[in-house]
Amino acid sequence: MDHETSTGHVTRKAVLRAALAAGMAAPVVLMGVPALARTLTAGEAAPALTPACDDGDDPTPPQTEGPYFKPNSPRRNSLLEAGAPGIRLTVSGYVFGLACKPIPGVLLDFWQADTNGAYDNSGFRFRGHQFTDARGAFALTTIVPGLYPGRTRHLHVKLQAPGRPVLTTQLYFPNEPRNNTDTIFDPRLLMTVRDAGGAREAAFDFVLNVPQDPGPGPTPSPTGTPGGTWAAGTAYRAGDAVTYGGPGYVCLQAHTAQAGWEPPNVPALWRLR
C-alpha cells in the first residue's frame, strides 16, 4: 500500500471533524492531518463518500458478519500481542449520527485475521471491543490483516449506540489488487491509509442510523486581521501556499475555499508554515 492522498470536496462532516480534532492527540488525529475523503484505486472513478453526513444522509453501509465473529471479546484499544508478527496499524476516527453530531459511548467490536490470514477461533487474538469517548472518537492499534482465499484485506466491526440496533460492517484498504475481485468489497467502506515509518495509519468515520436534531454549523473562530493571498472561491490543491492575516499556511487537502474556512479556522485543511 502506497502513501495515500485524498481527493474531493469538503463536506459539513469534514469541518465538524476538523473542529473535533483540533487539540486532540495522536493516534486519533493522523499526525495532525485528519482524513477528509476516501482514497481511490488507480483508474477508479470517485465513489460516493461514506458517508458525506449532511442532514438526512444514509448511514454507513452494513456488510456480512462472516463465519468468524465471537461474542464477549475483551475490552481493549490495542490488539497487539508480544511476538506476533505483522505491520503495525492504527485505525482512528469518529462515530456520528444522522445530523453529523458525534455520539459518545458507542460500542465498537473489532475482529480480524492475523498476518497469515487466519482467525483465532479458540481464543481472542486480534479481537477486542471499546467505546467512543465523549467526543465520539475511537482509536484501535492492531496489525494489517493478512489475506486468505476469496477475500481482499479487511477488518470486521460491529457498532452499537446506546439503545440502538447493531451495525455490522467491514473496512477496506485502498490499492489492494483483490479489491477488484472480492464480491463483498464496497468502495464506500475504504479507509484512508498512509505510511508511517514502517507502520500504517488509517482513518474512517462511521455514521449510525441514530436520529438527531440538526444543529448549527460550525461557528468560525475569530481570525484577527484578515487579508493576504487566501481567497474564498479559490480551488486549492494539497501543497499550495497562502497567507492570511499575516502568517503563511500550506494546504493539506484539496478543496474549494469558502467563507468560514479561513486557514486559522480549519487545521484539517491548512498547516501553519
ABEGO torsion letter per residue (X at the ends): XBBBBBBEBBBAAAAAAAAAABGBBOAABBGGBBBABBBBBBGBBBBBBOBAGBBGBBBBBBBBAEAABBBGBBBBABABBBGBBEBBBBBBEBBBBAAGBBBBGBBBBBBBBBAAGBBBAABABGBEBBBBBAAGBBBBBBBBBBBBBGBBBBBBBBBBBBGBBBBBBBBBBBGBAAAAABAABBAAABBBBBBBGGBBBBBBBBBBBBBBBBBBBBBBBBAEBBEEABBBGBBBBBGBBBBBGGBBBBBABBBBBBBGABAAABAAABBBX
